[in-house]
Amino acid sequence: MDEAQVIALIRTGDTDAFAEIIEQYQAPIIRYLYRLTGDYEVAQDLAQDTFLQAYKGILKTKSELSFKAWLYRIATNNALQLRRRKRLLSFIPFANSGKSDISTIEASSDCVEERIMIKEALLKVPGEQRTCMVLHFVEGLKYREIAEILGISEDAVRKRVARGSHEFRKAYHPEEVK
């Protein structure tokens, strides 16, 4: 069943249909939140909050809603709320971040020094730029989708990704970037 059909079922009162949404998006949302928080348990808690908020809010949304973008927006807002509360946000490196699961990321220790350097370089990239970079490079979202998630223009996303990439390169290889 496609996403629109599942959402239609949920709107008609079939609460079990939401399990399909969770099944489809749970792993990507947890991965995304893990990259934003650096803490797997916190990512799981934020993901749970995200799905709860989505379930409560799905009846209030428009039918032409891009559900994926809306769900990532909720997850992003939850992570930003946590950031505001704690004023601490760390990221894991982009290396080995494709579609592998969290246990694979943590289990790979062959490039520990490089991963530390990448993490330190990412921490030097301003938060708004890091968020756009993670959504684009790690989660594979298009600029249009990121703009929808963050409530900004595509051009702003493009600039944040470009500036963030430049800042990352400066921090990671300062001798190569001028």
N, C-alpha and C positions, 0 to 999 in steps of 0.2 A: 504494500500500500504506500502511495506517495504521501509526502508531507501535507499537502493540501487536504487530502482525504482524511488523514488522521486528525488534523485540526478541525475539519468539519464534524467528524464524529465526536470530538471533545465538546464542541459547541452545542451538539444535540443532547449532551448529557452522558455520553459514554466515557466515564472517568478512566476506565481501563485502557483506553486508546492512548492516554498520555504515557503509558509505559513504553510504547514504541518510540516516542520522542526521546525519552530518557535513554533508552537503549542505543539510539542512533547518535546522540550528542554527548553522552556522559563522559566517555574517554577523551574526546577532543576538548571539552570544556575543562575537565580536570587538568589535562596537559597544559592548556593555556593559563589557567590560574596558578598552576605550579611554577610556570616560568615567570609569572608576575610576582609571586610571593616567595618562592624558594623553599617552601615548606609544604610537603605532600599532605599532611593532615589538615593544614589550614586550607589548602586547595580543595580537598574533599568537602570540608565544611562549607566553603564558599560556593562550591558547585551545588551542594544540597540546597543552600539558600537560593541559588539562582533558579533551580528547577521549581522550588516551592513558589517563588515570586512569579515565575512564568505560568505555573498552573493557576495561580490566583488571578493573574492578569490577562490570561488568554481570551476570556470572554469579553473583555473590554477593548480588545484590539480590532483593527480594521481587517477585513477579509483579504485584502491584497497585501497584507503584511509579509515582509521577507522575514520568515521565522528565524532563520539562522542568524541574520544580522541583529534581530531583536534579542535573541538569546545571548549573543556575545556582548551586546550592550549592557544587559542586566549583569552579566559576569564581570564586565569591566567596571561598572558602577560599584559592584560589591567589593572588588579589589581596591578601587579608589577610596571607598569608605574605610576599609581596613587601613589603607595607607595614611589617610588623614588621622585615624585614631592612633596609629603607632608611629607614624612619621618614619617608617623604615620599610624600604622595598628593595629586594635583591632579586637577581635573575640568575638562571643557569645559562651556560653557554649555548650557542647555536649548534655546536658540534654534536653529532649523533642525535639530532632532534627531529628528524623526519617524522615518520609515523610510528616510531618505536615507542614502547610503553615506558613508564617511569622506572620500573625495575631494571630495564635494559640500560637506561641512561646512568643510573646510579651504579650499576655493576661494572660498567666499562671504566677501567682505571689505567688503560694503556697510555693515555695522554693527559695525565693529571696536571702536569705543569702547564700545558697549553690551556687546559680548561680553566685553571685558576687565572691565567693571564686574560683569557676571554671574559671571564666573570668580572674581573677588576676593571677591564676596559668598558664593559657594558654599564657598570655602576657609575662611570663617569659621563655617560650619555644622559641628558635631561629626561625626566620621567615621561613627558608627553611624547617625545621622540622614541623612547624605548618601547612604549606601548604600541605605537604605529609600526615600528620595526618588527616586534614579535608577531603582531597580527599579520603583517605582510610576509615576512621571510619564514617564519616558523609555522604559522597556521595556514599560510597560503591564500589569504584573502586578497581580493582585488581592492584597489584604492576606493572604488565606489562603495564596496561593502564596509570598508573601514570608516569611510566618511559617514555612512549611515549609522554605524555602531557608536561612533564618538560624537555624532551631531555636529560635524564640521564639514567644510567643503572638501571635494576631491583634491583641489589644488593645495589646500592646507595639509592634507595627508601626504601628498607627493613631496612637499617641502620638508615636512617632518621626517619622512623616511630618508630623503637625501641628506639633510643636515645631520640626522642621527647617524647615518652611515659614515659621513665625513668625521663626525666626532668620535665614533668608534674606531675608525682607521687611525685617527690622530692618537688616540689613547693606546691602541694595540701596537702600532708601529710608528712611534713618533718621529723616527729618523726618516721615514719614507714620505710623510705628508708635510706639505709646506703650506 
